[in-house]
Amino acid sequence: MAYMSQEGYDKLIAELQRLESVERPKASAAIAEAREKGDLSENSEYDAAKEAQAHLEDKINRLKVTISEAKVVDTSRLSTDTVQILTKVEMTNLTTKSKMSYTIVSENEADLRAGKISIKTPIAQGLLGKKVGDEVEIKIPRGTIKLRIENISIA
């Protein structure tokens, strides 16, 4: 089961609809066009179109599974007492004194440019359950970082 925001769930639904209503007909048309070019035994365009269709169908099926397993979190019921999924955490790196802010989201919603990190990342795992004022040491691929939680809010 994947916990996610309503916004993240809506994006998955929109992506599924786009794949089924736009990309699937394109894939079928590409196969039909390649089929018209004659002998299928030596038709690389036909083989490529069939392979692209198989990849598309796989993507559609994986998206359907993700949607069926999704659990939308009611953010109005979240508490800011501790760090949890869909909370925004403002913190200070105690080594560099730099400030950073991340919202902890499901894997499907992760977008580092938007400041959204997956709940499965080492930083998110190290922050879960912590409170404002807590100092944590988190092992990341480049070593260990020391962070102090400054604020917790609802994203």
C-alpha positions as CSV (number, residue, x, y, z in Angstrom):
1,M,0.0,0.0,0.0
2,A,1.3,3.5,-0.9
3,Y,0.1,6.5,1.2
4,M,-0.1,9.6,-0.9
5,S,-1.7,13.0,-1.2
6,Q,-4.9,13.6,-3.2
7,E,-2.8,15.7,-5.6
8,G,-0.4,12.7,-6.2
9,Y,-3.4,10.3,-6.7
10,D,-5.1,12.7,-9.2
11,K,-1.8,12.9,-11.2
12,L,-1.6,9.1,-11.4
13,I,-5.3,8.9,-12.6
14,A,-4.6,11.6,-15.2
15,E,-1.4,9.8,-16.4
16,L,-3.4,6.5,-16.7
17,Q,-6.1,8.2,-18.7
18,R,-3.5,9.8,-21.1
19,L,-1.8,6.5,-21.7
20,E,-5.1,4.7,-22.4
21,S,-6.7,7.4,-24.5
22,V,-3.7,8.9,-26.4
23,E,-0.7,6.6,-26.3
24,R,-2.5,3.3,-26.7
25,P,-4.3,4.4,-30.0
26,K,-0.9,5.7,-31.2
27,A,0.7,2.4,-30.6
28,S,-2.1,0.5,-32.4
29,A,-1.8,2.9,-35.4
30,A,2.0,2.3,-35.6
31,I,1.4,-1.4,-35.7
32,A,-1.2,-1.1,-38.4
33,E,1.0,1.1,-40.4
34,A,4.0,-1.2,-40.1
35,R,1.8,-4.2,-41.0
36,E,0.8,-2.6,-44.2
37,K,4.4,-2.6,-45.3
38,G,4.3,-6.2,-46.2
39,D,6.2,-9.3,-45.0
40,L,6.0,-9.4,-41.2
41,S,8.9,-11.9,-40.8
42,E,11.5,-9.3,-41.8
43,N,9.7,-6.1,-40.9
44,S,11.7,-4.4,-38.2
45,E,9.2,-1.5,-37.9
46,Y,6.5,-4.0,-37.1
47,D,8.7,-5.7,-34.4
48,A,9.6,-2.3,-32.9
49,A,6.0,-1.2,-32.9
50,K,4.9,-4.4,-31.2
51,E,7.7,-4.0,-28.6
52,A,6.7,-0.4,-27.9
53,Q,3.1,-1.5,-27.4
54,A,4.2,-4.2,-25.0
55,H,6.2,-1.6,-22.9
56,L,3.1,0.7,-23.0
57,E,0.8,-2.1,-21.8
58,D,3.3,-3.0,-19.0
59,K,3.4,0.7,-17.9
60,I,-0.4,0.9,-17.9
61,N,-0.7,-2.3,-15.8
62,R,1.9,-1.1,-13.3
63,L,0.1,2.2,-13.0
64,K,-3.3,0.4,-12.4
65,V,-1.7,-1.7,-9.6
66,T,-0.2,1.5,-8.0
67,I,-3.6,3.2,-8.1
68,S,-5.4,0.2,-6.7
69,E,-3.0,0.0,-3.8
70,A,-3.0,3.8,-3.1
71,K,-4.3,5.1,0.1
72,V,-5.1,8.8,0.0
73,V,-4.2,10.6,3.3
74,D,-6.6,13.1,4.7
75,T,-4.1,15.9,5.5
76,S,-6.6,17.7,7.7
77,R,-6.2,14.8,10.2
78,L,-2.4,14.9,10.3
79,S,-0.6,16.1,13.3
80,T,2.5,18.3,13.3
81,D,3.8,16.8,16.6
82,T,6.1,14.4,14.8
83,V,7.5,14.0,11.3
84,Q,5.4,11.7,9.2
85,I,4.3,11.2,5.6
86,L,3.0,14.4,3.9
87,T,4.6,16.7,6.5
88,K,7.0,19.4,5.5
89,V,10.2,19.4,7.6
90,E,12.4,22.5,8.0
91,M,15.8,21.7,9.4
92,T,19.3,22.9,9.8
93,N,22.4,21.0,8.8
94,L,24.5,21.3,12.0
95,T,27.8,20.9,10.1
96,T,27.3,23.5,7.4
97,K,24.6,25.6,9.2
98,S,22.6,25.5,6.0
99,K,18.8,25.4,6.1
100,M,16.8,22.9,4.1
101,S,13.2,21.9,3.8
102,Y,11.6,18.7,2.5
103,T,8.1,17.3,2.2
104,I,8.0,13.6,2.8
105,V,5.9,11.8,0.2
106,S,5.2,8.4,-1.3
107,E,7.8,7.1,-3.8
108,N,5.4,7.9,-6.7
109,E,5.2,11.6,-5.7
110,A,9.0,12.2,-5.0
111,D,10.4,15.2,-6.9
112,L,13.6,16.5,-5.5
113,R,13.3,19.8,-7.5
114,A,10.0,20.5,-5.8
115,G,11.5,19.6,-2.4
116,K,9.5,16.3,-2.2
117,I,11.5,13.3,-1.0
118,S,10.4,9.7,-0.9
119,I,9.5,8.2,2.5
120,K,12.0,5.4,1.6
121,T,15.1,7.7,1.4
122,P,17.6,7.6,4.2
123,I,16.9,11.2,5.2
124,A,13.1,10.6,5.4
125,Q,13.6,7.4,7.3
126,G,15.9,9.2,9.8
127,L,13.4,11.9,10.4
128,L,10.2,9.9,10.8
129,G,8.8,10.1,14.3
130,K,11.1,12.9,15.4
131,K,9.9,16.2,16.9
132,V,10.8,19.9,16.6
133,G,14.2,20.5,18.3
134,D,15.4,16.9,17.9
135,E,18.9,16.5,16.5
136,V,19.5,13.4,14.3
137,E,22.4,11.8,12.7
138,I,21.5,10.2,9.4
139,K,23.7,7.9,7.3
140,I,23.6,8.8,3.6
141,P,25.6,7.5,0.7
142,R,28.2,10.3,1.2
143,G,28.6,9.8,4.9
144,T,26.7,11.0,7.9
145,I,24.8,14.3,8.3
146,K,23.6,15.9,11.5
147,L,20.3,17.7,11.3
148,R,18.2,19.7,13.8
149,I,14.5,19.8,13.1
150,E,13.3,23.4,13.2
151,N,9.7,23.1,12.1
152,I,7.1,20.6,11.1
153,S,4.1,21.6,9.1
154,I,1.4,20.1,6.8
155,A,2.4,20.3,3.1
